[in-house]
Amino acid sequence: MTSEELSRQVIEQLRAQGRQAFWAGGCVRDRLLGVPAKDYDVATDALPEDLLRLFPDAIQVGVQFGVVLVRQAGAEVEVATFRTDHDYRDGRRPENVSFTRSPEEDVQRRDFTINGILCDPVDGRYLDFVGGRNDLEARIIRAIGNPDERFAEDKLRMLRAVRFAARLGFAIEAETLKSIQRHAREIQQISMERIRDEISRILTEGGARRGFELLDETGLLQVILPEIKALQGVEQSPQHHPEGDVWTHTMIMLSKLENPALTLALGTLLHDVGKPATFQRAPDRIRFNGHVEVGMKMAEAICQRLRYSRDQTEQAVTLVANHMRFMHLPDMRESTLKKFLRMERFDEHLELHRLDCLGSHGKLRFYEMARQRLEDLPEEQLRPPRLLSGDDLIEAGYEPGPRFQEILSDVEDAQLEGRLSGRDQALLYVRARYPKEGEKPS
């Protein structure tokens, strides 16, 4: 069962009880835009206790606010009682609510006009009390009522305005934009987890470049990600970066993201974050000595500040750490090359390099070289079974210790370069190069 099918059943059951019930929020907006809706939410005049009687298995996700979650056959639908909200004190949620029978009153508490349209799926009728359909046609993000009041109720709405505008390709209405600019610093009242989730959506839902340009225009970028704001005006060598400064380069790369993994999007955003701190105008050209190492530390700090998971943080930092290595492909030893190509999630490294090139000089020589080597190398050559283990070294009479890692790494390099092909040959190689204590090299 789909969310849409379940929502229709819920509405039919509510109507059978003499209740009003409509589709509400993003599902209505998406249907009017002609795009598939992910989730279907229902708004009704039925009180929470009525909902729990009618749907006894419903989950009370926010029953004090009149919200229950109905689940059936793998689908789920959020059902909310019409309400008005009162006394926002934490910039996130109301202290108390009043339930109402009026769908028009309920809509007034919502964030943007395009999300304030109700739909009757039975007869296809739309209830639009706030001009949402006109704003959809005009491609505008407009706060319902007074934007200062809407953003005071939930500061996160400022980021949501940016996300919707970026993803849909809409403009933010002038008064709504001015209100965000006035209140941008108040976004700090919101938890980092909620901010992180909006940043992640801006990066991955489409329109990432537009999203970050709007974050800058609204003043939110300086508050949330001052390290990205600092990319602006940082010159680069025209020979390698004819497109302009580090900000422009990064924005071009964001514009070329297509349904990216979050970690790739983070790597794209952060790959040159170390450049402002390492900028040098040398006699021959502009240099950024050590920008990768500085960028790794900064990327880790940013991801941790935004509460990304350990895995997400490690992958983002790894992308930053390796994004300059492709230029060394022609000079890499065979063992180094194979280890590079078999890195975990190498597809993200490869795509980041492609974006890096397309966001600057446009030359894809090293990208194509890496792709060709990946295509040419069979799996057994890229990841051959190890010839020796630590147990093999102990059996051969070596004392366990830090030297084991050096020995095994050397053996693996020789294997990857085709100089060793069997266990006995590897043991002879080790005995010749790594004499035991008291032995002379053979």
C-alpha positions in Angstrom: 0.0 0.0 0.0 1.2 3.5 -0.8 1.0 6.6 1.4 -1.5 8.1 -1.1 -3.7 5.0 -0.9 -3.7 4.9 2.9 -4.4 8.7 3.1 -7.5 8.2 0.9 -8.7 5.5 3.2 -8.1 7.7 6.2 -10.0 10.5 4.7 -12.9 8.2 3.7 -13.1 6.9 7.2 -13.1 10.4 8.7 -15.8 11.5 6.2 -17.9 8.6 7.2 -17.9 9.9 10.7 -19.1 13.3 9.5 -15.6 14.9 9.8 -13.8 17.3 7.5 -10.6 15.9 6.1 -8.2 17.0 3.4 -4.7 16.4 2.0 -2.4 19.1 3.4 1.1 20.5 2.9 3.8 19.3 0.6 1.7 16.6 -1.1 -0.7 19.1 -2.4 2.1 21.4 -3.6 3.8 18.6 -5.4 0.6 17.4 -7.1 0.0 20.9 -8.4 3.5 21.1 -9.6 3.1 17.7 -11.4 5.8 15.9 -9.4 5.4 12.7 -7.3 4.6 13.4 -3.7 6.7 11.4 -1.2 4.3 11.6 1.7 0.6 12.4 2.2 -0.5 14.3 5.2 -4.1 14.7 6.3 -5.7 17.6 8.1 -9.0 17.2 9.9 -11.4 18.7 12.4 -11.5 15.4 14.3 -10.0 15.8 17.8 -7.0 13.7 18.9 -9.2 11.4 21.1 -11.5 10.9 18.1 -8.6 9.9 15.9 -7.3 7.4 18.5 -10.7 5.8 18.8 -11.1 5.6 15.0 -7.5 4.4 14.5 -6.7 2.5 17.7 -3.3 1.4 16.4 -2.2 4.9 15.6 1.1 6.2 17.1 0.9 9.3 19.2 3.8 11.2 17.7 2.6 14.6 18.9 -0.9 14.0 20.3 -0.6 17.2 22.5 -0.4 19.1 19.2 -3.1 17.0 17.6 -0.9 14.7 15.5 -1.1 11.0 15.2 0.6 8.6 12.8 -1.5 6.0 11.1 0.3 2.9 9.7 -0.9 0.1 7.6 0.6 -2.4 5.2 4.0 -0.6 5.1 2.5 2.8 4.5 2.1 5.7 7.0 0.2 8.9 7.1 0.4 11.8 9.5 -3.0 13.0 10.6 -3.3 16.3 12.3 -6.3 18.1 13.9 -7.0 21.7 12.7 -5.4 24.0 15.2 -4.0 27.4 16.0 -0.7 27.7 17.8 0.2 29.9 20.7 3.2 31.2 22.7 6.3 30.2 20.7 9.1 30.6 23.2 12.0 28.5 21.9 11.8 29.4 18.2 10.8 25.9 17.4 7.4 24.8 18.6 4.3 26.3 20.3 3.9 26.1 24.1 0.2 25.2 23.6 -2.4 24.9 20.8 -6.1 25.4 20.4 -8.0 23.0 18.3 -10.5 24.4 15.8 -13.1 23.3 13.3 -11.9 25.8 10.7 -9.5 24.7 8.0 -8.9 28.4 7.2 -7.7 29.0 10.7 -5.5 26.0 10.6 -3.8 27.1 7.4 -2.7 30.4 8.9 -0.2 28.7 11.2 1.6 27.0 8.4 4.9 28.3 6.9 4.6 29.3 3.2 1.7 29.9 1.0 2.7 27.1 -1.4 2.4 24.7 1.6 -0.9 26.1 2.8 -3.2 24.7 0.1 -5.7 22.0 1.1 -7.1 19.4 -1.3 -10.2 17.3 -1.2 -9.2 14.1 -3.0 -12.8 12.9 -3.3 -13.9 15.7 -5.6 -10.6 17.2 -6.6 -11.5 20.6 -5.0 -8.7 22.8 -3.6 -9.1 25.1 -0.6 -6.7 28.0 -1.0 -7.1 30.7 1.7 -3.6 32.2 1.3 -2.9 32.6 -2.4 -0.7 29.5 -2.6 -1.8 28.6 -6.2 -1.0 32.0 -7.5 2.5 31.8 -5.8 3.1 28.4 -7.4 2.3 29.8 -10.8 4.5 32.9 -10.1 7.2 30.6 -8.7 7.5 32.5 -5.4 8.2 31.4 -1.8 6.1 33.7 0.4 5.5 33.4 4.1 1.9 33.2 5.2 0.9 36.4 6.8 3.6 38.4 8.6 7.0 36.8 7.8 8.6 38.1 11.0 5.9 36.2 13.0 6.3 33.0 11.0 10.0 33.0 11.5 9.7 33.9 15.2 7.5 30.8 15.5 10.1 28.4 14.0 13.5 29.8 13.1 14.2 26.8 10.9 11.6 28.1 8.4 14.3 30.5 7.2 16.4 27.6 6.0 13.3 25.9 4.6 12.6 28.9 2.5 16.0 28.7 1.0 15.7 24.9 0.4 12.3 25.2 -1.3 13.5 28.1 -3.5 16.6 26.2 -4.5 14.9 22.9 -5.2 11.9 24.3 -7.0 13.8 27.1 -8.8 11.6 29.7 -7.2 12.4 33.2 -5.9 11.9 34.3 -2.3 9.3 37.0 -2.1 10.9 40.4 -1.2 9.4 40.9 2.3 10.0 37.3 3.2 13.6 37.7 2.1 14.1 40.9 4.0 12.7 39.2 7.1 15.2 36.3 6.8 18.0 38.9 6.5 16.8 40.7 9.6 16.6 37.5 11.7 19.4 35.4 10.1 21.5 35.3 13.3 18.6 33.8 15.2 19.1 30.6 13.4 21.7 29.8 16.1 18.7 29.1 18.4 18.0 26.0 16.4 19.7 22.7 17.2 22.6 21.7 15.0 20.9 18.5 14.1 17.9 20.4 12.5 20.3 22.8 10.7 22.3 19.8 9.5 19.3 18.1 8.0 18.3 21.3 6.0 21.9 21.8 4.8 21.9 18.1 3.7 18.7 18.5 1.8 20.0 21.7 0.1 23.1 19.8 -1.0 21.3 16.7 -2.3 17.7 17.6 -3.4 18.7 19.6 -6.4 19.7 23.3 -6.9 22.7 23.1 -4.5 24.4 26.1 -6.1 21.3 28.2 -5.9 20.8 27.1 -2.3 24.2 28.3 -1.2 23.9 31.5 -3.1 20.6 32.1 -1.3 22.2 31.2 2.0 24.7 33.9 1.3 22.1 36.4 0.1 20.0 35.9 3.2 22.9 36.1 5.6 22.4 32.6 6.9 25.7 31.3 5.4 27.9 33.6 7.5 26.1 32.4 10.6 26.1 28.6 9.8 29.1 28.1 7.6 31.5 31.1 7.9 34.2 28.9 6.5 32.3 28.7 3.2 31.6 32.4 3.2 35.4 32.9 3.5 35.9 31.3 0.0 34.6 34.5 -1.6 37.2 36.7 -3.1 40.1 34.2 -2.6 41.9 34.5 -5.9 43.3 31.5 -7.8 45.8 31.1 -10.6 44.1 32.0 -13.9 46.1 29.3 -15.6 44.5 26.5 -13.5 41.3 28.3 -12.5 40.1 30.6 -15.3 36.6 30.6 -13.7 37.6 32.9 -10.9 37.9 32.7 -7.1 37.4 29.7 -4.8 33.8 30.5 -4.2 32.9 30.6 -7.9 34.8 27.4 -8.4 32.9 25.6 -5.6 29.6 27.0 -6.8 30.2 25.7 -10.3 30.9 22.3 -8.9 27.7 22.3 -6.8 25.7 23.2 -9.9 26.9 20.0 -11.6 25.9 17.7 -8.7 23.2 15.2 -9.9 21.4 13.2 -7.2 24.6 12.9 -5.2 25.4 10.9 -2.2 25.5 13.2 0.8 29.2 12.5 1.4 30.1 13.4 -2.2 28.1 16.6 -1.8 29.9 17.4 1.4 33.3 16.6 -0.2 32.4 19.0 -3.1 31.4 21.8 -0.7 34.5 21.3 1.5 37.3 20.2 -0.9 38.9 23.6 -1.0 37.9 24.9 2.4 41.6 25.1 3.4 42.5 27.6 0.6 41.7 30.9 2.4 44.0 30.1 5.3 46.9 29.0 3.0 46.7 31.7 0.3 50.1 33.0 -0.9 50.9 35.3 -3.8 54.3 33.9 -4.8 56.5 35.5 -7.4 55.6 32.9 -10.1 51.9 32.4 -9.2 49.3 32.1 -6.5 49.9 29.2 -4.2 48.0 27.3 -1.5 50.7 25.2 0.1 49.2 22.7 2.6 45.6 23.6 1.8 44.7 19.9 1.7 46.0 19.2 5.2 44.4 22.4 6.6 41.2 21.6 4.7 41.1 18.1 6.2 41.1 19.5 9.7 38.6 22.2 8.9 36.3 19.7 7.1 36.4 17.4 10.2 35.6 20.3 12.5 32.7 21.5 10.3 31.1 18.0 10.0 31.5 17.5 13.8 29.9 20.9 14.5 26.9 20.0 12.3 26.6 16.6 14.0 27.2 14.4 11.0 27.9 10.8 11.8 31.4 9.4 12.2 31.1 7.6 8.8 29.9 10.7 7.0 32.6 12.8 8.6 35.4 10.3 7.8 34.3 10.0 4.2 34.0 13.8 3.7 37.5 14.2 5.2 38.9 11.4 3.0 37.5 13.1 -0.1 39.2 16.3 0.9 42.4 14.5 1.7 42.7 12.8 -1.7 41.2 15.3 -4.2 44.6 16.4 -5.4 46.1 13.0 -5.9 44.8 12.4 -9.4 47.4 14.7 -10.9 50.1 12.3 -9.7 48.5 9.2 -11.5 51.2 9.1 -14.3 54.0 9.0 -11.8 52.5 6.6 -9.3 54.1 3.2 -8.6 51.9 0.4 -9.7 51.3 -0.6 -6.1 50.4 2.9 -5.1 48.0 3.3 -8.1 46.2 0.0 -7.3 45.8 1.0 -3.7 44.4 4.3 -4.7 41.9 2.8 -7.2 40.6 0.3 -4.7 39.9 2.8 -2.0 36.5 2.4 -0.4 33.8 4.4 -2.3 36.3 5.3 -5.0 33.4 6.3 -7.3 33.0 9.4 -5.1 36.6 10.3 -5.4 36.4 9.9 -9.1 33.3 12.0 -9.4 34.7 14.7 -7.2 37.8 14.9 -9.4 35.5 15.1 -12.5 33.6 18.0 -10.9 36.8 19.7 -9.9 38.0 19.7 -13.5 34.7 20.8 -14.9 34.6 23.6 -12.4 37.9 24.9 -13.5 40.1 24.2 -16.6 37.7 21.5 -18.0 40.5 19.0 -18.8 39.6 15.4 -17.9 42.9 13.7 -18.7 43.5 12.2 -15.3 39.8 11.3 -14.8 39.9 9.3 -18.1 43.2 7.7 -17.1 41.8 6.5 -13.8 38.6 5.2 -15.5 40.7 3.3 -18.1 42.9 1.7 -15.5 39.9 0.6 -13.5 38.4 -0.9 -16.6 41.6 -2.7 -17.6 42.5 -4.1 -14.1 40.7 -7.3 -13.2 39.6 -7.7 -9.6 42.2 -10.4 -8.9 45.0 -7.9 -9.8 43.4 -5.0 -8.0 42.6 -6.9 -4.8 44.6 -10.2 -4.8 44.6 -12.4 -1.8 47.4 -11.5 0.6 50.5 -13.7 0.3 51.4 -13.5 3.9 49.8 -12.8 7.3 51.2 -12.0 10.7 50.8 -15.7 11.6 53.0 -16.6 8.7 55.7 -14.3 10.0 55.5 -15.8 13.5 55.6 -19.3 12.1 58.7 -18.2 10.2 60.3 -17.2 13.5 59.8 -13.5 13.6 58.9 -11.8 16.8 55.6 -9.9 16.7 56.0 -6.1 16.8 55.7 -2.8 14.9 57.9 -4.1 12.1 55.2 -6.6 11.0 53.2 -3.8 9.4 56.3 -2.6 7.4 57.1 -6.1 6.3 53.5 -7.0 5.2 53.1 -3.7 3.4 56.4 -4.2 1.5 55.2 -7.7 0.5 51.9 -6.4 -0.7 53.6 -3.7 -2.7 55.8 -6.3 -4.4 52.8 -8.5 -5.1 50.8 -5.6 -6.6 53.8 -4.8 -8.8 54.1 -8.4 -10.0 57.4 -9.1 -8.3 55.9 -11.8 -6.0 53.3 -14.4 -6.8 53.3 -17.1 -4.1 53.7 -17.7 -0.4 57.1 -19.4 -0.6 58.5 -16.7 -2.8 57.2 -14.1 -0.4 58.8 -15.8 2.6 62.2 -15.9 0.7 61.7 -12.2 -0.1 61.1 -11.4 3.6 64.1 -13.4 4.8 66.3 -11.7 2.3 65.2 -8.1 3.2 64.3 -8.4 6.9 66.8 -10.6 8.8 65.8 -11.8 12.2 67.5 -10.4 15.3 71.1 -11.6 15.3 71.0 -12.6 11.6 73.0 -11.0 8.9 71.2 -9.9 5.7 71.5 -12.7 3.0 
